[in-house]
Amino acid sequence: MRHLFLFLLPLIFSCGQKKAKDVTVGGVKTKPIPGLTASVVHDNFTKSGFKLDKTTDGDLSVWTSVENNEMHEFKVTTNSTNTNNVISVQASVVSMLTLDQAAKDFMANVTSIQYKYADPQKAKDWVLANLQNGGSTIIGDVSFQVTVNNETSRNLKIYVQ
């Protein structure tokens, strides 16, 4: 009996762990990225000179950080139902000539955001390896997808399926 109790003990405690609850946006159920807040995404970008804008459309809050210079346009957008329920992060880079080191560094910074069960180094390595041709992967419970628009433009989407 004692052995049975010791065997079942981890199972009993794991049942009490919180899982991310579905949220409904525009009548569609979706899951937030566990442990991610809008400020985690945007604070570092605004500290480095990005301009932050927040808009609200019904149940959805959209936070956008943008930096424009002569060579690039960098943009990071989070969609959330509140500051603690980020349902997606989207980043885009448009370069004037080629996807240079600044563009690669930007995308690597976006993928290194901290969420529950994140592996920032794995995410950075993956995005750098897939920035040229695009692709998708899952790290923790979170999906990463790079889309190639043309030679100088890339989009990144981070979300839970």
C-alpha positions as CSV (number, residue, x, y, z in Angstrom):
1,M,0.0,0.0,0.0
2,R,2.8,2.4,0.9
3,H,4.5,1.8,-2.5
4,L,1.2,2.5,-4.3
5,F,0.8,5.8,-2.4
6,L,4.4,6.8,-3.3
7,F,3.7,5.9,-7.0
8,L,0.5,8.0,-7.1
9,L,1.9,11.0,-5.2
10,P,3.4,12.8,-8.2
11,L,0.2,12.2,-10.2
12,I,-1.9,13.7,-7.4
13,F,0.3,16.9,-7.2
14,S,0.4,17.3,-11.0
15,C,-3.3,17.5,-11.3
16,G,-3.3,20.7,-9.3
17,Q,-1.0,22.6,-11.7
18,K,-2.6,25.5,-13.6
19,K,-2.8,25.2,-17.4
20,A,-3.3,28.2,-19.6
21,K,-7.0,28.8,-20.0
22,D,-8.5,29.4,-23.4
23,V,-9.5,33.0,-24.1
24,T,-12.2,34.1,-26.6
25,V,-11.4,36.9,-29.0
26,G,-14.0,37.8,-31.6
27,G,-15.9,34.5,-30.9
28,V,-12.8,32.4,-31.5
29,K,-11.1,30.4,-28.7
30,T,-7.4,30.6,-28.5
31,K,-4.7,30.0,-25.9
32,P,-2.4,32.6,-24.5
33,I,1.4,32.1,-24.5
34,P,2.0,30.8,-21.0
35,G,3.9,33.2,-18.7
36,L,4.3,35.9,-21.3
37,T,3.1,39.5,-20.7
38,A,3.1,42.5,-23.1
39,S,5.6,44.3,-21.0
40,V,8.1,41.4,-21.2
41,V,7.9,41.7,-25.0
42,H,8.0,45.5,-25.3
43,D,10.1,46.9,-22.4
44,N,13.5,46.0,-23.9
45,F,12.5,47.4,-27.3
46,T,11.2,50.7,-25.9
47,K,14.4,51.0,-23.8
48,S,16.5,50.8,-27.0
49,G,14.5,53.5,-28.8
50,F,11.5,51.8,-30.3
51,K,8.2,53.8,-30.2
52,L,5.4,52.0,-28.4
53,D,1.7,52.4,-29.4
54,K,-1.3,50.6,-27.7
55,T,-4.7,50.3,-29.2
56,T,-7.8,48.5,-28.1
57,D,-10.4,46.9,-30.4
58,G,-13.1,45.2,-28.4
59,D,-11.6,42.3,-26.4
60,L,-8.2,42.7,-28.1
61,S,-5.4,45.0,-27.1
62,V,-2.6,45.5,-29.7
63,W,0.8,46.7,-28.5
64,T,3.2,47.8,-31.3
65,S,6.8,48.8,-31.0
66,V,8.4,50.3,-34.1
67,E,11.9,51.6,-35.1
68,N,12.6,53.1,-38.5
69,N,16.0,54.1,-39.8
70,E,17.6,54.6,-43.2
71,M,18.3,50.9,-43.6
72,H,15.4,49.1,-41.8
73,E,12.0,49.0,-40.4
74,F,11.6,46.8,-37.3
75,K,8.2,46.1,-35.9
76,V,7.0,44.0,-33.0
77,T,3.3,43.5,-32.3
78,T,1.6,41.7,-29.5
79,N,-2.1,40.8,-29.4
80,S,-3.6,40.3,-26.0
81,T,-6.8,40.2,-24.1
82,N,-5.0,42.0,-21.2
83,T,-1.4,42.6,-20.3
84,N,-1.1,39.0,-18.9
85,N,-2.8,37.1,-21.8
86,V,-0.6,37.5,-24.8
87,I,-2.1,35.4,-27.6
88,S,0.5,36.2,-30.3
89,V,3.7,38.0,-31.0
90,Q,4.4,39.1,-34.6
91,A,7.6,40.7,-35.7
92,S,8.6,42.0,-39.1
93,V,11.8,43.3,-40.6
94,V,12.1,45.2,-43.9
95,S,15.6,45.9,-45.0
96,M,16.6,48.3,-47.8
97,L,19.3,46.1,-49.3
98,T,19.7,42.7,-47.8
99,L,19.0,40.9,-44.5
100,D,22.1,42.1,-42.7
101,Q,23.3,41.4,-39.2
102,A,21.0,44.1,-37.7
103,A,18.0,42.3,-39.1
104,K,19.2,38.9,-37.9
105,D,19.9,40.4,-34.4
106,F,16.4,41.9,-34.2
107,M,14.7,38.6,-35.1
108,A,17.0,36.8,-32.6
109,N,16.0,39.3,-29.9
110,V,12.3,38.8,-30.5
111,T,12.6,35.0,-30.3
112,S,14.5,35.2,-27.0
113,I,11.4,36.4,-25.1
114,Q,10.8,34.6,-21.8
115,Y,7.7,32.5,-21.4
116,K,6.9,29.4,-19.4
117,Y,9.2,26.5,-20.7
118,A,11.0,28.9,-23.0
119,D,14.4,28.0,-24.4
120,P,15.8,31.3,-25.7
121,Q,19.0,30.0,-27.1
122,K,17.2,27.2,-29.0
123,A,14.7,29.8,-30.4
124,K,17.6,32.1,-31.4
125,D,19.5,29.3,-33.1
126,W,16.3,28.2,-34.9
127,V,15.3,31.6,-36.2
128,L,18.8,32.4,-37.5
129,A,19.0,29.0,-39.3
130,N,15.5,29.5,-40.9
131,L,15.5,33.3,-41.6
132,Q,16.7,32.8,-45.2
133,N,14.1,30.2,-46.3
134,G,11.4,30.3,-43.7
135,G,9.9,27.5,-41.7
136,S,8.2,26.6,-38.4
137,T,8.9,24.8,-35.1
138,I,7.6,24.3,-31.6
139,I,9.6,25.2,-28.5
140,G,7.8,24.3,-25.3
141,D,4.1,24.7,-26.2
142,V,4.8,27.7,-28.4
143,S,4.9,27.7,-32.2
144,F,7.4,29.8,-34.2
145,Q,6.9,30.6,-37.9
146,V,9.1,32.5,-40.2
147,T,7.6,33.7,-43.5
148,V,9.7,35.0,-46.4
149,N,8.0,37.8,-48.2
150,N,10.8,38.7,-50.6
151,E,14.6,39.0,-50.5
152,T,14.6,41.8,-47.9
153,S,11.5,41.2,-45.8
154,R,10.6,38.6,-43.2
155,N,7.7,38.0,-40.8
156,L,7.9,36.0,-37.6
157,K,4.8,34.8,-35.7
158,I,4.9,33.3,-32.2
159,Y,1.7,31.7,-30.8
160,V,0.1,28.6,-29.2
161,Q,-1.7,26.3,-31.5
